[in-house]
Amino acid sequence: MAAAEVLRAVSLDRLLECELNAQEALLVMQTLEEALRGAPDTVQAPAVWRRISKWVLHPDMPFAVHKLLFQATYARWDAATLGPPPAWVPTAEGMADTNVARFMASWQGDATWKELRSGRPGADWGLLQRISFSNPEAFWPPVLRRLGVRFHTPPHRVLEQSPDPDGCRWLPGACLNIAECALTGRDPDRPAIVWADEAAPTRLRSMSLGELARRSAHVADALRAAGLHPGDAVAIDMPLTAEAVIAYLGIVLAGCAVVSIADSFVAGEIASRTRIAHTKAIFTQDVILRGGKALPLYARVVEAGVPCAIVLPVRPGDALQVELRPGDMSWAAFLEAVPAPAEARAHVASAEEVTNIIFSSGTTGEPKAIPWSHLTPIRSGADAFFHQDVRQGDVVCWPTNMGWMMGPWLVYAALLNGATIALFHGSPLGRPFGAFIERARVTMLGLVPSIAKAWRASGCMKGLDWSCLRCFSSTGEASAPEDYLWLMARAGYKPVIEYCGGTELGGGYFSGSLLQPQAPSTFSTPTIGHRPVILVQRPDGGQEQSPHGDPAVVTGELALAAPALGISQRLLNKDHAAAYYEGMPAVPGGSCFLRRHGDEVERLPGGYYHALGRCDDTMNLGGIKVSSVELERACIEGVEGVVEAAAVACPTPGGGPEQLHLFLVLRPGVAAAPMAELQRRCQEAISSKLNPLFKVQHVLLRSSLPRTASNKVLRRELRDELLRSRSKL
């Protein structure tokens, strides 16, 4: 009855309320009636919505019309039984034209696959996902071949088990260089990178895979000539440009380890990360151009005391805008030290050798140093293949930075799958970025939800043609369902593949699939090769394990079954076993281990999942993970009169990205400044000591902070207080 119900629910009067004039409203009504004419009464709401989204709606129609028709279609949808209503529903033809369907068609599988496979991709996805974890020996070899992972010495097997989860060995005995895998074995003339500047977003420049390989090899040889040896740490602190990609891959080709540093970090954060990693050199830029202003970058590196800086000009080919320290050198001088090689000369190493050191905030204030090996990028490439459907000839864009895991993820996800990396030099928040997406013919666009929220609020993307997109992907923070319905509409209803994971995983543990209906702001499946388990607290204080596949609607702390390809097995500056395994319950049957991850998740009806944020005291602000302790310390040290602080994150009303709220306790006898002034001082302290991208939403004063018997601040109690009173703020 869905089609008839929609026609009864939508009228000219209701369309006129959606910012349409009479002629437009009449045309929508006529098109709706035509699209639904002849639809049998048995057609269910998702099929009706697929017709409406394809034949009735278009991107520049007022979003109120999209929202009205979506709500009318699903007016009688039983979310308590079926889960959230999907805004994108795959067709049989669309499912057949995916990486995963083609993989299923050719994969020989194991005995379970041969026995239970139906031959229908949508029905077989769950089976494939389960086998990818339970039988890695059968699953991973054909995946490695598809990703072009070539070994100088092949592994003895896929997985060597151990009674210690950190003692398990993936691809034991293998020798390779993952940067070499990404750069060779494919058409050298195809474009590897395409980019444009904010000032001229449709003036594209590109670099072939062969040129990228030669220039990366040149960097590797120049590092060797400069006295760097395999295993040495070399940092990158600069925007994500073509030169940053070249430097990254060159460091890995040389056998050195990239130290990932975000270009927004202040000097203290740069210093702590380079110190932890024992950094020998750093690639950086003279300044950063933002909003027409030149912001210092090299100066921050100098203040941080990082040795041996190799400095690039903000505009390639221009003179540097800074005077270099003795011992530092320009990018041009660095490369001129050795002739450009004819081909890449890769350092071949054990698969477990470190290629990248990436940092993730912990709750103690010092960031965790997470080493990526030559194997970690395989997880990135596999996730992109199976979930974001990145394939040969695609163009992949994700506004990010080499300081965060999504920078290296983008490089490997694109190159290992034969796709082109699309880079935009400027802010992704304005129309120039949207024009770049249109001109570059981007097929997969990744983002953090804050970006989509800004686009929707400004209306800056109106009139642009994003029909080239096959899907979006989203990570870094929680999204708001209405914002993501708007985002899907912006490209003619292409799905948003939500992607939740972590630096220590090299990818995600929950995501979506183009073989499944996608509901905004939810996850529809575990990622390939993972088995998530929700730890549910019982009323008696005990704990139950609810693995994926359990239909129960539950909420709890997420744990991941180990071993799984790509997950970390050590930390450079902390006890890995204590951080991830200590105190975790045993798995019934003892077939695997449970690994702590720290996210709280809710399983919804219909098999969907919703992320609720961190169980510990970390948060995501604008897609950047930061600990409450770091934010609190910045306020106490930087704001006169503040003796205690509690940093709490709450989602925006209606769901979506987390916003930062600060509870402050002032020193006795200190007169309270106006709240706006306190907020300004806290913002200045956080911007100068941590990151200018962290925005303070609200400041509240208290006489004391709630604490446990062991004197720990009860931030969750403060968060609950915020949720109760937010409507009054």
BALOLO-96285 format. One line per 8 residues: number of its first residue (from 1); their letters; for each residue x, y, z of C-alpha. Coordinates in steps of 0.05 Angstrom, whole numbers, padded with zeros to 5 digits. Layout:
! residues N
NUM> a> X,Y,Z ~ ...
This chain:
! residues 729
1> maaaevlr> 00000,00000,00000 ~ 00061,00046,00003 ~ 00050,00078,-00066 ~ -00023,00095,-00053 ~ -00006,00121,00016 ~ 00046,00169,-00012 ~ -00004,00198,-00061 ~ -00055,00207,-00006
9> avsldrll> -00003,00241,00040 ~ 00025,00290,-00011 ~ -00017,00347,-00037 ~ -00007,00413,-00074 ~ -00017,00451,-00010 ~ 00038,00411,00025 ~ 00085,00421,-00034 ~ 00072,00496,-00034
17> ecelnaqe> 00095,00497,00038 ~ 00163,00470,00014 ~ 00185,00534,-00021 ~ 00157,00514,-00089 ~ 00114,00560,-00132 ~ 00047,00536,-00159 ~ 00076,00514,-00226 ~ 00133,00476,-00194
25> allvmqtl> 00087,00443,-00143 ~ 00040,00420,-00198 ~ 00097,00391,-00238 ~ 00123,00353,-00178 ~ 00053,00326,-00165 ~ 00044,00304,-00237 ~ 00113,00271,-00238 ~ 00099,00236,-00172
33> eealrgap> 00033,00208,-00198 ~ 00066,00185,-00262 ~ 00124,00152,-00225 ~ 00077,00114,-00179 ~ 00023,00099,-00231 ~ 00014,00024,-00238 ~ 00055,00006,-00178 ~ 00020,-00054,-00147
41> dtvqapav> -00005,-00049,-00076 ~ 00046,-00100,-00055 ~ 00104,-00054,-00071 ~ 00138,-00038,-00006 ~ 00163,00029,00018 ~ 00237,00020,-00002 ~ 00218,00004,-00074 ~ 00170,00063,-00076
49> wrriskwv> 00225,00109,-00049 ~ 00273,00083,-00102 ~ 00223,00104,-00156 ~ 00212,00172,-00124 ~ 00285,00188,-00113 ~ 00302,00168,-00185 ~ 00244,00198,-00224 ~ 00214,00254,-00182
57> lhpdmpfa> 00269,00288,-00142 ~ 00330,00326,-00166 ~ 00388,00357,-00127 ~ 00368,00430,-00133 ~ 00296,00420,-00112 ~ 00284,00449,-00042 ~ 00306,00399,00010 ~ 00238,00407,00044
65> vhkllfqa> 00208,00370,-00016 ~ 00258,00313,-00009 ~ 00243,00309,00065 ~ 00167,00311,00055 ~ 00168,00254,00004 ~ 00216,00212,00045 ~ 00172,00219,00107 ~ 00109,00205,00067
73> tyarwdaa> 00140,00142,00037 ~ 00160,00115,00104 ~ 00100,00141,00144 ~ 00079,00071,00165 ~ 00149,00041,00167 ~ 00157,-00002,00229 ~ 00226,00022,00252 ~ 00219,-00018,00317
81> tlgpppaw> 00220,-00082,00276 ~ 00253,-00064,00210 ~ 00304,-00013,00233 ~ 00315,00057,00206 ~ 00284,00071,00137 ~ 00335,00066,00080 ~ 00346,00127,00036 ~ 00384,00086,-00016
89> vptaegma> 00364,00017,-00040 ~ 00408,-00023,-00088 ~ 00381,-00053,-00152 ~ 00399,-00122,-00177 ~ 00437,-00091,-00235 ~ 00474,-00044,-00188 ~ 00494,-00100,-00141 ~ 00521,-00141,-00199
97> dtnvarfm> 00565,-00083,-00220 ~ 00606,-00080,-00156 ~ 00674,-00104,-00136 ~ 00646,-00151,-00084 ~ 00597,-00184,-00132 ~ 00652,-00196,-00182 ~ 00696,-00223,-00127 ~ 00640,-00271,-00105
105> aswqgdat> 00630,-00295,-00176 ~ 00703,-00316,-00184 ~ 00721,-00336,-00113 ~ 00727,-00411,-00102 ~ 00716,-00403,-00028 ~ 00717,-00457,00024 ~ 00670,-00515,00039 ~ 00622,-00470,00077
113> wkelrsgr> 00619,-00421,00019 ~ 00606,-00476,-00032 ~ 00551,-00506,00011 ~ 00514,-00443,00032 ~ 00524,-00394,-00025 ~ 00460,-00375,-00060 ~ 00490,-00340,-00121 ~ 00454,-00274,-00103
121> pgadwgll> 00504,-00221,-00081 ~ 00458,-00186,-00032 ~ 00440,-00251,00002 ~ 00512,-00277,00003 ~ 00545,-00216,00032 ~ 00535,-00237,00105 ~ 00565,-00306,00090 ~ 00626,-00276,00056
129> qrisfsnp> 00636,-00228,00113 ~ 00634,-00284,00165 ~ 00683,-00328,00126 ~ 00731,-00270,00116 ~ 00743,-00272,00191 ~ 00734,-00346,00206 ~ 00776,-00373,00148 ~ 00832,-00323,00131
137> eafwppvl> 00872,-00377,00094 ~ 00818,-00383,00042 ~ 00797,-00310,00039 ~ 00859,-00267,00037 ~ 00903,-00296,-00019 ~ 00856,-00276,-00076 ~ 00846,-00207,-00043 ~ 00921,-00196,-00042
145> rrlgvrfh> 00925,-00213,-00116 ~ 00869,-00165,-00133 ~ 00904,-00109,-00094 ~ 00969,-00122,-00131 ~ 01008,-00141,-00069 ~ 01072,-00172,-00095 ~ 01121,-00208,-00050 ~ 01196,-00212,-00060
153> tpphrvle> 01192,-00271,-00012 ~ 01123,-00304,-00007 ~ 01093,-00318,00062 ~ 01092,-00389,00090 ~ 01017,-00382,00102 ~ 00966,-00328,00117 ~ 00962,-00332,00193 ~ 01007,-00364,00245
161> qspdpdgc> 00966,-00370,00310 ~ 00993,-00359,00380 ~ 00964,-00363,00451 ~ 00982,-00289,00455 ~ 00941,-00243,00409 ~ 01001,-00199,00398 ~ 01042,-00260,00381 ~ 00999,-00280,00322
169> rwlpgacl> 01035,-00269,00256 ~ 01002,-00249,00191 ~ 01037,-00270,00126 ~ 01097,-00299,00165 ~ 01162,-00299,00126 ~ 01137,-00250,00074 ~ 01184,-00195,00048 ~ 01158,-00136,00008
177> niaecalt> 01153,-00061,00003 ~ 01081,-00036,00004 ~ 01098,00030,-00030 ~ 01129,-00009,-00087 ~ 01064,-00050,-00092 ~ 01024,00014,-00097 ~ 01069,00045,-00150 ~ 01085,-00012,-00197
185> grdpdrpa> 01051,-00069,-00235 ~ 00998,-00024,-00266 ~ 00993,00021,-00327 ~ 01046,00075,-00314 ~ 01011,00124,-00360 ~ 00945,00126,-00323 ~ 00934,00186,-00277 ~ 00954,00173,-00205
193> ivwadeaa> 00940,00243,-00176 ~ 00896,00300,-00200 ~ 00893,00366,-00164 ~ 00871,00438,-00166 ~ 00879,00502,-00125 ~ 00823,00538,-00090 ~ 00834,00599,-00134 ~ 00823,00559,-00198
201> ptrlrsms> 00785,00496,-00178 ~ 00769,00474,-00249 ~ 00840,00481,-00275 ~ 00863,00410,-00263 ~ 00935,00386,-00261 ~ 00953,00313,-00261 ~ 01011,00265,-00251 ~ 01016,00196,-00281
209> lgelarrs> 01031,00134,-00240 ~ 01098,00128,-00275 ~ 01117,00199,-00257 ~ 01094,00189,-00185 ~ 01137,00126,-00181 ~ 01198,00162,-00209 ~ 01191,00223,-00164 ~ 01179,00179,-00103
217> ahvadalr> 01241,00139,-00120 ~ 01280,00205,-00126 ~ 01259,00223,-00055 ~ 01281,00154,-00031 ~ 01350,00162,-00063 ~ 01356,00232,-00035 ~ 01340,00207,00035 ~ 01395,00155,00028
225> aaglhpgd> 01444,00208,00004 ~ 01426,00251,00064 ~ 01448,00195,00110 ~ 01380,00166,00128 ~ 01378,00091,00137 ~ 01322,00038,00137 ~ 01284,00044,00203 ~ 01298,00118,00213
233> avaidmpl> 01237,00161,00227 ~ 01221,00218,00179 ~ 01163,00264,00193 ~ 01113,00298,00146 ~ 01080,00361,00171 ~ 01047,00396,00112 ~ 00981,00399,00075 ~ 00961,00340,00032
241> taeaviay> 00990,00359,-00035 ~ 01020,00319,-00092 ~ 01089,00332,-00061 ~ 01064,00305,00006 ~ 01044,00240,-00029 ~ 01111,00237,-00064 ~ 01148,00248,00001 ~ 01105,00196,00037
249> lgivlagc> 01117,00141,-00014 ~ 01190,00159,-00021 ~ 01201,00151,00054 ~ 01169,00082,00052 ~ 01209,00062,-00010 ~ 01273,00080,00027 ~ 01253,00034,00085 ~ 01244,00092,00133
257> avvsiads> 01182,00104,00176 ~ 01136,00163,00163 ~ 01118,00203,00225 ~ 01049,00231,00213 ~ 01037,00302,00240 ~ 00976,00344,00224 ~ 00992,00413,00195 ~ 00944,00445,00246
265> fvageias> 00986,00424,00306 ~ 01020,00476,00349 ~ 01095,00471,00365 ~ 01085,00432,00429 ~ 01045,00377,00395 ~ 01096,00373,00339 ~ 01152,00367,00390 ~ 01120,00312,00430
273> rtriahtk> 01106,00269,00369 ~ 01174,00277,00337 ~ 01206,00263,00405 ~ 01166,00199,00416 ~ 01184,00174,00346 ~ 01258,00193,00351 ~ 01250,00233,00287 ~ 01313,00245,00245
281> aiftqdvi> 01284,00293,00193 ~ 01219,00326,00173 ~ 01186,00348,00108 ~ 01147,00412,00118 ~ 01124,00475,00081 ~ 01145,00547,00090 ~ 01074,00573,00103 ~ 01002,00551,00094
289> lrggkalp> 00953,00592,00053 ~ 00884,00595,00084 ~ 00831,00647,00068 ~ 00882,00689,00031 ~ 00928,00691,00092 ~ 00997,00660,00099 ~ 01000,00622,00165 ~ 01067,00598,00193
297> lyarvvea> 01085,00525,00188 ~ 01161,00521,00183 ~ 01165,00569,00242 ~ 01126,00519,00285 ~ 01173,00463,00265 ~ 01233,00506,00285 ~ 01200,00523,00351 ~ 01188,00449,00362
305> gvpcaivl> 01262,00436,00354 ~ 01255,00383,00299 ~ 01323,00369,00267 ~ 01338,00372,00192 ~ 01277,00403,00159 ~ 01266,00395,00084 ~ 01223,00455,00067 ~ 01176,00461,00007
313> pvrpgdal> 01148,00527,-00019 ~ 01074,00537,-00011 ~ 01071,00545,-00087 ~ 01114,00493,-00125 ~ 01171,00527,-00161 ~ 01167,00592,-00121 ~ 01221,00617,-00074 ~ 01214,00600,00000
321> qvelrpgd> 01180,00653,00042 ~ 01224,00638,00102 ~ 01298,00638,00120 ~ 01323,00569,00136 ~ 01362,00547,00198 ~ 01433,00521,00187 ~ 01427,00448,00168 ~ 01358,00454,00138
329> mswaafle> 01349,00452,00062 ~ 01298,00470,00010 ~ 01260,00415,-00027 ~ 01297,00434,-00091 ~ 01366,00429,-00058 ~ 01347,00363,-00026 ~ 01329,00332,-00093 ~ 01388,00362,-00130
337> avpapaea> 01436,00322,-00085 ~ 01424,00260,-00128 ~ 01403,00248,-00200 ~ 01332,00226,-00213 ~ 01331,00149,-00220 ~ 01301,00114,-00280 ~ 01260,00068,-00236 ~ 01242,00055,-00163
345> rahvasae> 01293,00021,-00118 ~ 01253,-00005,-00059 ~ 01279,-00028,00007 ~ 01252,-00099,00014 ~ 01235,-00116,00085 ~ 01198,-00162,00131 ~ 01123,-00151,00128 ~ 01124,-00129,00201
353> evtniifs> 01174,-00073,00191 ~ 01147,-00004,00210 ~ 01127,00041,00152 ~ 01087,00095,00187 ~ 01079,00121,00259 ~ 01011,00152,00269 ~ 00986,00181,00334 ~ 00920,00172,00369
361> sgttgepk> 00900,00211,00432 ~ 00896,00172,00496 ~ 00865,00191,00563 ~ 00931,00206,00596 ~ 00949,00266,00554 ~ 01007,00235,00515 ~ 00986,00209,00447 ~ 00993,00135,00432
369> aipwshlt> 01046,00121,00378 ~ 01016,00068,00333 ~ 01063,00035,00283 ~ 01036,00015,00215 ~ 01073,-00042,00181 ~ 01075,-00062,00107 ~ 01012,-00102,00122 ~ 00969,-00047,00151
377> pirsgada> 00955,-00014,00083 ~ 00927,-00080,00058 ~ 00869,-00068,00106 ~ 00859,00002,00078 ~ 00859,-00025,00007 ~ 00813,-00083,00023 ~ 00762,-00039,00058 ~ 00761,00009,-00001
385> ffhqdvrq> 00752,-00050,-00049 ~ 00695,-00084,-00011 ~ 00659,-00025,00021 ~ 00672,00040,-00017 ~ 00675,00000,-00082 ~ 00739,00035,-00105 ~ 00759,00005,-00172 ~ 00808,00015,-00229
393> gdvvcwpt> 00797,00081,-00264 ~ 00759,00113,-00206 ~ 00776,00181,-00177 ~ 00777,00183,-00101 ~ 00775,00246,-00059 ~ 00777,00253,00016 ~ 00795,00321,00047 ~ 00845,00301,00100
401> nmgwmmgp> 00918,00305,00120 ~ 00978,00259,00127 ~ 00974,00273,00202 ~ 00912,00230,00207 ~ 00903,00158,00185 ~ 00856,00178,00129 ~ 00914,00210,00092 ~ 00954,00146,00085
409> wlvyaall> 00888,00108,00077 ~ 00871,00151,00017 ~ 00938,00139,-00016 ~ 00935,00063,-00009 ~ 00860,00056,-00019 ~ 00866,00091,-00087 ~ 00932,00065,-00113 ~ 00924,-00008,-00092
417> ngatialf> 00857,-00009,-00128 ~ 00882,00025,-00191 ~ 00846,00091,-00177 ~ 00867,00164,-00180 ~ 00877,00207,-00118 ~ 00841,00274,-00122 ~ 00871,00330,-00080 ~ 00843,00400,-00069
425> hgsplgrp> 00890,00455,-00045 ~ 00843,00496,-00002 ~ 00783,00492,00044 ~ 00732,00438,00029 ~ 00676,00481,00060 ~ 00662,00526,00000 ~ 00637,00522,-00071 ~ 00706,00518,-00103
433> fgafiera> 00714,00449,-00072 ~ 00647,00427,-00102 ~ 00668,00454,-00170 ~ 00731,00412,-00165 ~ 00691,00349,-00149 ~ 00649,00362,-00211 ~ 00708,00378,-00257 ~ 00752,00321,-00232
441> rvtmlglv> 00695,00271,-00242 ~ 00704,00244,-00171 ~ 00671,00176,-00163 ~ 00680,00167,-00087 ~ 00679,00227,-00041 ~ 00697,00220,00032 ~ 00685,00271,00086 ~ 00671,00284,00159
449> psiakawr> 00599,00303,00178 ~ 00618,00374,00197 ~ 00634,00388,00124 ~ 00565,00364,00100 ~ 00532,00406,00155 ~ 00569,00468,00131 ~ 00550,00456,00058 ~ 00477,00448,00076
457> asgcmkgl> 00477,00510,00120 ~ 00509,00555,00067 ~ 00475,00525,00005 ~ 00542,00533,-00030 ~ 00537,00470,-00073 ~ 00472,00487,-00108 ~ 00473,00478,-00183 ~ 00535,00433,-00185
465> dwsclrcf> 00532,00367,-00222 ~ 00556,00310,-00178 ~ 00524,00255,-00219 ~ 00595,00226,-00229 ~ 00594,00203,-00156 ~ 00579,00130,-00143 ~ 00580,00137,-00068 ~ 00601,00181,-00009
473> sstgeasa> 00637,00156,00052 ~ 00639,00186,00121 ~ 00683,00178,00182 ~ 00713,00215,00241 ~ 00651,00235,00279 ~ 00577,00220,00286 ~ 00532,00245,00231 ~ 00461,00273,00233
481> pedylwlm> 00409,00233,00193 ~ 00377,00294,00163 ~ 00444,00323,00141 ~ 00460,00258,00107 ~ 00393,00252,00073 ~ 00409,00321,00045 ~ 00478,00297,00024 ~ 00449,00237,-00013
489> aragykpv> 00400,00283,-00048 ~ 00458,00328,-00069 ~ 00484,00274,-00117 ~ 00417,00246,-00140 ~ 00412,00196,-00083 ~ 00479,00162,-00080 ~ 00492,00123,-00016 ~ 00535,00147,00042
497> ieycggte> 00579,00090,00065 ~ 00591,00104,00139 ~ 00659,00081,00162 ~ 00679,00073,00235 ~ 00746,00047,00257 ~ 00811,00073,00283 ~ 00884,00088,00271 ~ 00904,00023,00306
505> lgggyfsg> 00862,-00017,00256 ~ 00886,00013,00191 ~ 00813,00019,00171 ~ 00743,00006,00197 ~ 00705,-00046,00237 ~ 00634,-00023,00218 ~ 00614,00004,00151 ~ 00562,-00002,00096
513> sllqpqap> 00558,-00042,00032 ~ 00532,-00027,-00037 ~ 00497,-00095,-00032 ~ 00453,-00070,00025 ~ 00402,-00014,00035 ~ 00434,00046,00069 ~ 00398,00087,00122 ~ 00429,00155,00138
521> stfstpti> 00477,00156,00197 ~ 00478,00081,00209 ~ 00524,00023,00194 ~ 00496,-00038,00159 ~ 00553,-00088,00166 ~ 00619,-00104,00199 ~ 00677,-00092,00152 ~ 00709,-00150,00116
529> ghrpvilv> 00755,-00191,00161 ~ 00726,-00166,00227 ~ 00680,-00196,00279 ~ 00653,-00143,00327 ~ 00623,-00162,00394 ~ 00580,-00117,00438 ~ 00593,-00125,00513 ~ 00525,-00116,00547
537> qrpdggqe> 00520,-00102,00621 ~ 00469,-00144,00658 ~ 00428,-00116,00716 ~ 00466,-00162,00764 ~ 00531,-00129,00744 ~ 00554,-00185,00698 ~ 00569,-00180,00625 ~ 00543,-00215,00563
545> qsphgdpa> 00575,-00220,00494 ~ 00530,-00203,00435 ~ 00567,-00217,00370 ~ 00546,-00192,00302 ~ 00489,-00236,00278 ~ 00453,-00235,00344 ~ 00386,-00201,00328 ~ 00379,-00172,00398
553> vvtgelal> 00373,-00096,00402 ~ 00428,-00079,00453 ~ 00475,-00023,00473 ~ 00544,-00033,00501 ~ 00619,-00027,00494 ~ 00647,-00052,00429 ~ 00701,-00105,00428 ~ 00735,-00135,00367
561> aapalgis> 00754,-00207,00358 ~ 00827,-00218,00345 ~ 00869,-00236,00307 ~ 00847,-00193,00248 ~ 00891,-00169,00191 ~ 00914,-00098,00199 ~ 00903,-00087,00274 ~ 00962,-00062,00315
569> qrllnkdh> 01003,-00110,00356 ~ 01048,-00060,00392 ~ 01053,00012,00413 ~ 01119,00051,00414 ~ 01106,00087,00480 ~ 01055,00046,00518 ~ 01039,-00025,00538 ~ 00998,-00052,00480
577> aaayyegm> 00971,-00113,00516 ~ 00949,-00071,00575 ~ 00916,-00020,00530 ~ 00875,-00069,00488 ~ 00870,-00138,00523 ~ 00879,-00130,00598 ~ 00814,-00144,00634 ~ 00777,-00166,00572
585> pavpggsc> 00731,-00228,00579 ~ 00748,-00294,00547 ~ 00712,-00316,00484 ~ 00670,-00379,00493 ~ 00706,-00436,00459 ~ 00772,-00399,00460 ~ 00776,-00392,00385 ~ 00798,-00319,00387
593> flrrhgde> 00811,-00261,00434 ~ 00770,-00200,00451 ~ 00805,-00133,00439 ~ 00782,-00069,00472 ~ 00766,-00012,00425 ~ 00731,00040,00469 ~ 00669,00057,00428 ~ 00598,00050,00453
601> verlpggy> 00550,00024,00400 ~ 00477,00007,00394 ~ 00450,-00049,00351 ~ 00385,-00028,00319 ~ 00329,-00071,00291 ~ 00342,-00096,00221 ~ 00416,-00109,00235 ~ 00437,-00036,00232
609> yhalgrcd> 00485,-00003,00281 ~ 00492,00066,00310 ~ 00555,00095,00341 ~ 00544,00130,00408 ~ 00614,00158,00420 ~ 00672,00138,00464 ~ 00666,00098,00528 ~ 00730,00130,00554
617> dtmnlggi> 00747,00203,00559 ~ 00765,00217,00487 ~ 00723,00253,00436 ~ 00721,00270,00363 ~ 00720,00345,00347 ~ 00714,00359,00273 ~ 00739,00289,00258 ~ 00801,00297,00303
625> kvssvele> 00808,00251,00363 ~ 00829,00286,00427 ~ 00828,00268,00500 ~ 00789,00307,00552 ~ 00853,00311,00594 ~ 00890,00350,00540 ~ 00834,00400,00533 ~ 00827,00409,00608
633> raciegve> 00901,00419,00618 ~ 00902,00473,00564 ~ 00847,00511,00600 ~ 00876,00504,00670 ~ 00946,00526,00646 ~ 00922,00580,00598 ~ 00863,00613,00633 ~ 00877,00654,00695
641> gvveaaav> 00835,00634,00755 ~ 00813,00565,00730 ~ 00833,00510,00779 ~ 00792,00453,00752 ~ 00761,00437,00685 ~ 00721,00381,00654 ~ 00715,00375,00578 ~ 00653,00340,00554
649> acptpggg> 00629,00327,00483 ~ 00555,00324,00464 ~ 00525,00313,00395 ~ 00489,00370,00362 ~ 00414,00372,00372 ~ 00382,00321,00326 ~ 00446,00280,00324 ~ 00511,00294,00288
657> peqlhlfl> 00582,00318,00303 ~ 00603,00326,00375 ~ 00609,00396,00405 ~ 00657,00415,00460 ~ 00628,00440,00527 ~ 00673,00461,00585 ~ 00655,00458,00659 ~ 00701,00504,00698
665> vlrpgvaa> 00716,00513,00773 ~ 00747,00580,00791 ~ 00798,00592,00847 ~ 00763,00616,00911 ~ 00760,00692,00913 ~ 00767,00700,00837 ~ 00711,00741,00807 ~ 00678,00707,00749
673> apmaelqr> 00688,00741,00682 ~ 00628,00746,00634 ~ 00615,00678,00603 ~ 00631,00702,00533 ~ 00698,00726,00558 ~ 00713,00660,00593 ~ 00695,00623,00530 ~ 00741,00668,00489
681> rcqeaiss> 00799,00655,00537 ~ 00788,00580,00536 ~ 00785,00581,00460 ~ 00850,00620,00457 ~ 00884,00571,00505 ~ 00861,00510,00466 ~ 00879,00541,00399 ~ 00949,00560,00421
689> klnplfkv> 00966,00498,00461 ~ 00930,00444,00421 ~ 00894,00458,00356 ~ 00857,00519,00328 ~ 00807,00472,00297 ~ 00778,00453,00365 ~ 00719,00500,00376 ~ 00689,00513,00445
697> qhvllrss> 00614,00511,00440 ~ 00596,00530,00512 ~ 00626,00545,00580 ~ 00592,00531,00646 ~ 00615,00548,00717 ~ 00609,00500,00776 ~ 00630,00504,00848 ~ 00658,00433,00843
705> lprtasnk> 00661,00374,00795 ~ 00628,00307,00809 ~ 00679,00254,00824 ~ 00683,00180,00839 ~ 00708,00152,00906 ~ 00777,00147,00873 ~ 00773,00221,00854 ~ 00762,00212,00779
713> vlrrelrd> 00718,00264,00746 ~ 00650,00236,00727 ~ 00648,00266,00657 ~ 00591,00221,00637 ~ 00548,00251,00692 ~ 00564,00320,00666 ~ 00547,00297,00596 ~ 00480,00271,00619
721> ellrsrsk> 00468,00337,00653 ~ 00482,00373,00587 ~ 00435,00328,00549 ~ 00379,00342,00599 ~ 00389,00417,00599 ~ 00414,00430,00527 ~ 00347,00459,00506 ~ 00358,00515,00556
729> l> 00428,00533,00533
